[in-house]
């Protein structure tokens, strides 16, 4: 099986880190400013990666010559 594109690996790492942080915040029961800021940064990075993947993905009626897969 071929290795995933680095962008897909990055997406998986960001999602795992976000989930880990959300679970930690839920377990702690508090919302320290630094943790919330870190969560916001992770979400912004996830959004940017997903947008780039979508922009380079195949679309109906258009070629997907620059797809990230």
VEXROLO-573459 format. One record per residue (C-alpha): residue number from 1; residue in three letters; x, y, z. Coordinates in steps of 0.05 Angstrom, whole numbers, plus 5000, padded with zeros to 4 digits. Each point is the difference from the previous one (the first is absolute). Example, Ala and Ser with C-alpha at 12.3 -4.5 7.8 and 13.67 -1.06 7.14 Angstrom:
REM residues 2
> 1;ALA;5246;4910;5156
> 2;SER;5027;5069;4987
END
This chain:
REM residues 69
> 1;UNK;5000;5000;5000
> 2;UNK;5027;5069;4982
> 3;UNK;5018;5050;5053
> 4;UNK;4950;5057;5010
> 5;UNK;5016;5069;4973
> 6;UNK;5034;5044;5052
> 7;UNK;4939;5046;5002
> 8;UNK;4956;4941;5021
> 9;UNK;5051;4982;5054
> 10;UNK;4999;5072;5025
> 11;UNK;4924;5001;5002
> 12;UNK;4999;4935;5041
> 13;UNK;5052;5028;5049
> 14;UNK;4962;5065;5009
> 15;UNK;4934;4963;5011
> 16;UNK;5033;4955;5052
> 17;UNK;5030;5059;5037
> 18;UNK;4934;5037;5000
> 19;UNK;4963;4939;5028
> 20;UNK;5053;4990;5053
> 21;UNK;4994;5073;5022
> 22;UNK;4924;4999;5000
> 23;UNK;5000;4937;5044
> 24;UNK;5050;5033;5047
> 25;UNK;4958;5063;5006
> 26;UNK;4938;4958;5013
> 27;UNK;5035;4960;5054
> 28;UNK;5029;5061;5034
> 29;UNK;4933;5036;5003
> 30;UNK;5034;5067;4991
> 31;UNK;5016;5043;4940
> 32;UNK;5069;5031;5009
> 33;UNK;5014;5055;4950
> 34;UNK;5062;4966;4973
> 35;UNK;4964;4935;4986
> 36;UNK;4943;5035;4965
> 37;UNK;5050;5040;4958
> 38;UNK;5036;4935;4981
> 39;UNK;4933;4969;4981
> 40;UNK;4984;5060;4957
> 41;UNK;5068;4995;4966
> 42;UNK;4989;4926;4986
> 43;UNK;4931;5013;4971
> 44;UNK;5027;5056;4955
> 45;UNK;5055;4953;4974
> 46;UNK;4949;4945;4988
> 47;UNK;4955;5047;4962
> 48;UNK;5058;5024;4957
> 49;UNK;5022;4930;4983
> 50;UNK;4929;4978;4983
> 51;UNK;4990;5061;4956
> 52;UNK;5063;4985;4961
> 53;UNK;4981;4928;4992
> 54;UNK;4932;5021;4974
> 55;UNK;5030;5052;4953
> 56;UNK;5046;4948;4969
> 57;UNK;4950;4943;4998
> 58;UNK;4960;4976;4941
> 59;UNK;4937;5038;4983
> 60;UNK;4941;4982;4956
> 61;UNK;5013;5027;4931
> 62;UNK;5073;5018;5014
> 63;UNK;5064;4960;4998
> 64;UNK;5035;4983;5064
> 65;UNK;5071;5006;4972
> 66;UNK;5027;5032;5065
> 67;UNK;4965;4954;5048
> 68;UNK;5037;4987;5065
> 69;UNK;4992;4924;4999
END
